[in-house]
Each structure stands twice: as structure tokens, then as C-alpha cells.
Amino acid sequence: MRIEADLDLCQGHAMCSMEAPDVFTVPKHGHVEILTDPVPADLRSDAEAAVRYCPTQALRIIED
């Protein structure tokens, strides 16, 4: 599984990094950065929660 981010939609709320800190980081006043590609199996549920709770729907899952 991979995650794709739409940086035009990302507003830097950092919900993703709260849900999955090993997968995402959001620098202060910045946009999401994906730390792992592909997402390891043990982090899948955290990454799915991050996608689900993104307030701007800037993240999406791409199944391999």
C-alpha cells in the first residue's frame, strides 16, 4: 500500500501525523510529508486512520 498526498488540498492540520507519526510528518507551517513508501504492513491501520481523519481529504490510499 502507498499513500498519495494532494499538496494543493493539504492545509497542514497535522491530523495525519497524530494518527500515524511513523508514516507522516507535517513541518510547522508546511504540508504533509510521507516518511515511508510503501507503507509497512504493521503501520497500515494507522495510515488508514490518518487518511480517514484528514480534514481536507488530501490523502488517498493506493493499493499495490
GIGI-V967433 format. One record per pair of residues at least 24 apart in sequence whose C-alpha atoms are under 7 Angstrom apart, sorted by sequence separation. I is the first residue (numbers start at 0). J is the second residue. If there is no record, write none. Layout:
i: (I & I)
j: (J & J)
This chain:
i: (6 & 22 & 19 & 18 & 19 & 18 & 19 & 18 & 15 & 1 & 14 & 15 & 1 & 0 & 1 & 0 & 14 & 15 & 14 & 9 & 8 & 9 & 8 & 6 & 5 & 4 & 5 & 4 & 3 & 4 & 2 & 3 & 2 & 3 & 2 & 3 & 1 & 2 & 0 & 1 & 0 & 1 & 0 & 0)
j: (30 & 46 & 45 & 45 & 46 & 48 & 49 & 49 & 49 & 36 & 49 & 50 & 37 & 37 & 38 & 38 & 52 & 53 & 53 & 55 & 55 & 57 & 57 & 57 & 57 & 57 & 58 & 58 & 58 & 59 & 58 & 59 & 59 & 60 & 60 & 61 & 60 & 61 & 60 & 61 & 61 & 62 & 62 & 63)
